C-alpha cells in the first residue's frame, strides 16, 4: 500500500500556520497571500515554488495551479485504498 502525503489547500495551510507569519516567511504581503488563498491559480512560478518549499511539500505547485484536478485525483486515490 502506498501512502501519499495529504494534499492540503493553501487556505487551510495558511490558517494553520498563521497567515501573517507565512506571508513574512514567503517574502510577500498579507494582502497578496490572502488573495492567493482565494485564487491559487494566480500564483507565479517563484511564489508557487516558495510555498511548496515552505510547506515542505504539503502544498505543491500543482495543488496551486490545478486545484480541482488534484482534488479529483486525490479522491480517486482514496477510493482505491
C-alpha positions as a printed Julia matrix, in Angstrom:
81×3 Matrix{Float64}:
   0.0    0.0     0.0
   1.32   3.44   -0.93
   0.76   6.31    1.48
   0.7    9.71   -0.11
   1.29  12.91    1.76
  -2.1   14.55    2.22
  -2.94  17.32   -0.18
  -3.81  20.47    1.67
  -5.23  23.62    0.19
  -3.2   26.76    0.64
  -6.06  28.36    2.57
  -6.05  25.6     5.2
  -2.27  25.55    5.42
  -2.09  29.34    5.81
  -4.75  29.29    8.52
  -2.94  26.55   10.46
   0.49  28.16   10.08
  -0.68  31.72   10.65
  -1.22  33.96    7.66
   0.93  36.88    8.84
   3.79  34.55    9.73
   3.53  32.68    6.42
   3.41  35.89    4.39
   6.58  37.07    6.11
   8.33  33.71    5.51
   7.34  33.85    1.83
   8.54  37.44    1.47
   5.16  38.77    0.44
   2.34  40.84    1.88
  -0.56  39.53    3.89
  -2.9   41.04    1.31
  -1.25  39.09   -1.54
  -1.29  35.85    0.45
  -5.0   36.35    1.24
  -5.63  36.83   -2.49
  -3.71  33.63   -3.31
  -5.76  31.69   -0.77
  -8.86  32.53   -2.8
  -7.3   32.29   -6.29
  -4.37  29.88   -6.03
  -4.03  29.54   -9.79
  -2.71  33.14   -9.86
   0.49  32.16   -8.07
   3.54  32.83  -10.17
   6.28  30.25  -10.63
   8.61  31.68   -7.97
   5.85  32.12   -5.4
   4.47  28.63   -6.06
   7.93  27.15   -5.52
   8.39  29.18   -2.3
   5.04  27.92   -0.99
   5.92  24.34   -1.87
   9.32  24.66   -0.14
   7.97  26.43    2.96
   5.15  23.88    3.38
   7.65  21.03    2.89
   5.54  19.69    0.01
   2.21  19.69    1.81
   1.01  22.34   -0.65
   2.56  21.73   -4.07
   2.78  23.98   -7.08
   0.4   21.62   -8.87
  -2.09  21.97   -5.99
  -1.92  25.71   -6.52
  -2.17  25.8   -10.29
  -4.63  22.93  -10.81
  -6.67  22.74   -7.57
  -9.77  20.96   -8.91
  -7.82  18.41  -10.93
  -5.6   17.48   -7.99
  -8.53  17.16   -5.59
 -10.3   14.82   -8.01
  -7.12  12.76   -8.34
  -6.74  12.55   -4.56
 -10.38  11.5    -4.2
  -9.83   8.71   -6.76
  -6.7    7.54   -4.9
  -8.61   7.45   -1.62
 -11.29   5.26   -3.18
  -8.67   2.76   -4.38
  -7.41   2.02   -0.87
